[in-house]
Amino acid sequence: MTDLSREGATALDAADPLASLRDAFVVDDPELIYLDGNSLGRLPKASADRIAQVVRDEWGADLIRSWKHWVDLPFRAGDLMGSALLGAAAGQVVVSDSTTVNLYKLAAAALDARPDRNVIITDDDNFPTDRYVLEGLAAQRGIELRLVRTDIDEGLDPDVLRDAVDDNTALVSLSHVAYRSGALLDMAAVNEIVHGAGALVLWDLCHSAGSVPVRLDATGADLAVGCTYKYLNGGPGSPAFLYVREELQTLLRQPIWGWFGQRNQFAMGPAYDPAPEIGRFLAGTPAVLGIAAVEEGVRLLAEAGIGRLRAKGQELTGYMIELTNAWLPGLDLATPPDAARRGSHVSLRHPDAWRFTQALIEAKVIPDYRTPDRLRLGPAPINTSFTDVWDGLDRLRRIVADRTYERFSSEPSRVT
Ligand SMILES: *Cc1c(COP(=O)(O)O)cnc(C)c1O
């Protein structure tokens, strides 16, 4: 039995090998309990310094001369991320564009590589942008988007996928960790099912990069994309990443034929001739300030080590579930109870979840709300303490006991 007193939380923090990394982040208000690191990660102190340095010295003083090294940034940040977090050998990951745009680029490239097949598969609870991008591609090409049924708490059952794929399937695109419930899919098992049908697989790693070990090379994944402003702490709107397995790179062509994807770019040649490696998946000029911040964020995660981040994520979410069960019997777990089957966030179901969210924010606890009735709590392993979890849930139990939440509207706002 875990000691559920506040001293118990302090003892867990004292034994936490990652505890000192919290100091690497800006913590402006020590009273604020931040449980939304899976939506927008905290600001690393090193990133604030690096961005200031890039602005002042590299842009301000060196001006265009800085492009000599800026051109390498998308590759350098990608390789670091690949080796430290994604199980990808060098030359297969670049940082560019947004997750949405990268999804479009890689899904279109995959469909072009399977011209005789006319079905795309995803699940009916995949993240909205993933479903919309695939819906758009299917409409443009007059092919079918097949939505397989998933359980919004438990995640997709691989057997349901096995029944849905066939020799008309061109592409299967899924999220590794489900955004609402945190359910974690078995990447190796899915890759095997998809490849058994001769299709390609495209993973969305937004909620797994930096929170669970990803083994893209070892599991034979084909393609992946993901954001950098969640667990990677790259900052609001920081550029996303994409992965293309090495042997597919020269076989695939993405639909945005831009000059940054061109072989020998500054020859300014007459026609598009894509670079023979991962660079062909770039489109236009990289967002230098954003990628510099991504590199700093990833460096910190690399220092922590993905194994230790995973272990702490499982402990934090397990602890959160234990406290909820003990203190908040009216809230139901909407996340897989088995730590091996979830990422690093927990969803709790309650008809008043939106009002709890607003009352928590007033009480200086930041969670988020997800439809239809979920309170989502994301304790980022790199900078969330066990005491944060204890204090956050302690404030929630008071809000529920005092009925403070009844002062808030049940009408959701524009951003939740
Ligand atoms: C956050 C998130 C996105 C966001 O995509 P953007 O292009 O950055 O807006 C996409 N997919 C998943 C699974 C996400 O969690």
The ligand as an SDF file (V2000), in Angstrom:
LIG
                    3D

 15 15  0  0  0  0  0  0  0  0999 V2000
   -1.6990   17.8110  -30.4570 C   0  0  0  0  0  0  0  0  0  0  0  0
   -1.9580   16.8240  -31.5420 C   0  0  0  0  0  0  0  0  0  0  0  0
   -1.9340   17.2010  -32.9040 C   0  0  0  0  0  0  0  0  0  0  0  0
   -1.7560   18.6530  -33.2780 C   0  0  0  0  0  0  0  0  0  0  0  0
   -1.3880   18.8690  -34.6040 O   0  0  0  0  0  0  0  0  0  0  0  0
   -0.9470   20.3600  -35.0130 P   0  0  0  0  0  0  0  0  0  0  0  0
   -0.7210   20.2980  -36.4590 O   0  0  0  0  0  0  0  0  0  0  0  0
    0.2680   20.6890  -34.2060 O   0  0  0  0  0  0  0  0  0  0  0  0
   -2.0470   21.2910  -34.6380 O   0  0  0  0  0  0  0  0  0  0  0  0
   -2.0830   16.2200  -33.8570 C   0  0  0  0  0  0  0  0  0  0  0  0
   -2.2730   14.9120  -33.4920 N   0  0  0  0  0  0  0  0  0  0  0  0
   -2.3290   14.5370  -32.2050 C   0  0  0  0  0  0  0  0  0  0  0  0
   -2.5240   13.1050  -31.8600 C   0  0  0  0  0  0  0  0  0  0  0  0
   -2.1900   15.4770  -31.1920 C   0  0  0  0  0  0  0  0  0  0  0  0
   -2.2590   15.1050  -29.9110 O   0  0  0  0  0  0  0  0  0  0  0  0
  1  2  1  0
  2  3  1  0
  2 14  2  0
  3  4  1  0
  3 10  2  0
  4  5  1  0
  5  6  1  0
  6  7  2  0
  6  8  1  0
  6  9  1  0
 10 11  1  0
 11 12  2  0
 12 13  1  0
 12 14  1  0
 14 15  1  0
M  END
$$$$
